Amino acid sequence: MSDSLPDEIVTQILLRLPIKSIITSICVCKTWKSIIQNPTFISSHLHHSTTTNNHNLLLFRLCTQNRKAHIFDIEDPFAPCSDGEIKELYSLHNDDDDFAEHARFDYFHFQANNYNGASRVVGTCNGLVCLSDNLNTYIDKLFLWNPCVRKFVKIPSPNVEVTFWTYESIGFGFDAKTNDYKVARVVTLVDNAHSRKDRPVVEVYSLSTGEWRMVTALPPICTLLGREQVGFVNGALHWLAFRRIDDGHKFHHFVLVFDLGDEVFREILLPELPGYETTYKLEGLVSVYGNCLALFQKEYNNGQQNIWVMKEYGVASSWTKLLTIPYQGSGVDIPMPIGFRRNGEVMLKMDDGQLVSVDLGNQKMNNLGISSYGYTFVDSYVESLVLLDKATNGAVTY
């Protein structure tokens, strides 16, 4: 029957199938395989998935080892397994009232070089997950992974080596201007611990070329300390950064922005954060709230957590505090914000590892029925066929 249908009709039918059915359809006949693996179809499927909004999904990276070394099995997070082993679980959940598990992925286990073998999610975009093995050390084995099609690309080693007194941060996103996926690596080469003239060097990996290249635009003098979550919004990556002022005795904290299309830098002011002008370490991370920039920030003096949203992008006066999580007292961990749901609720990781969501209006708490210990990542996710076409640089099936 497929031979009697025009390719245009077959294409429209395939676009509307669940992604598992599309993958299965590759084996139906050579014509369907050719259609599905065509880059034009892959782009059309992504456009259809993002515009129809049929499935609002959240991707979770969960760690199944808690602080008491009680280890769980990746097949069943509630079943004990051998001591000393860390398990990573990647799962999709429907972002609705039921919050049911939509899929659980077979992780391809790229054998991270760090001491516990655990990876860090740099970011997600259009179904691709960027992974790094620098969760605890600066090693930087990087991968782009599409769990829906069971393919990954190993990114070659970067050009700039990390040495003592060197800080690096990595971000991942999509450049709509060139229809390309990019990984940006910001490395601050510090002459000494008290230097006030640290200017990062930046290199970008392009999936279309499969290579790293240095960015010619000059970034501002600043330092990016951590490997925390990076915010990708408005076609740009956003990091927390600082630079020394007043002869190095005070610090100016801000958001460093790198536009993936123009590959230029700019700065966004943070809300007033009393106390942090005297320390380089701003305890917080950048996130995304809908199409807005968000900030999770721990207060310097009393330890309470604040959740901010920049309601008008790039306008510092539009920073609005949405929620304050009070300090719980000595010996009790403050709930940690980890992301947002589509309905605007903020997701928190509680002291016991339970994940909950909180309505920012009435502050009603909803237990999501998921636990995670240690490093936890969550972000919105769209199922896609990216990497399925043969032309993609070095895509490996596992």
Secondary structure as UniProt FT lines:
FT   HELIX           2..4
FT   HELIX           7..15
FT   HELIX           19..25
FT   TURN            26..28
FT   HELIX           30..36
FT   HELIX           39..52
FT   STRAND          57..63
FT   TURN            67..68
FT   STRAND          71..72
FT   TURN            77..78
FT   TURN            83..84
FT   STRAND          88..94
FT   STRAND          101..104
FT   TURN            115..116
FT   STRAND          120..125
FT   TURN            126..127
FT   STRAND          128..132
FT   STRAND          142..146
FT   TURN            147..150
FT   STRAND          151..155
FT   TURN            164..165
FT   STRAND          166..175
FT   TURN            176..179
FT   STRAND          180..189
FT   TURN            193..194
FT   STRAND          201..206
FT   TURN            207..210
FT   STRAND          211..214
FT   STRAND          231..233
FT   TURN            234..235
FT   STRAND          236..245
FT   TURN            246..249
FT   STRAND          250..259
FT   TURN            260..262
FT   STRAND          265..269
FT   TURN            274..275
FT   HELIX           276..278
FT   STRAND          284..289
FT   TURN            290..291
FT   STRAND          292..298
FT   TURN            300..302
FT   STRAND          305..310
FT   TURN            313..314
FT   HELIX           316..318
FT   STRAND          319..325
FT   TURN            330..331
FT   STRAND          336..340
FT   TURN            342..343
FT   STRAND          346..349
FT   TURN            351..352
FT   STRAND          354..358
FT   TURN            360..362
FT   STRAND          365..371
FT   STRAND          377..381
FT   TURN            386..387
FT   TURN            390..391
FT   TURN            393..394
FT   STRAND          396..397
//
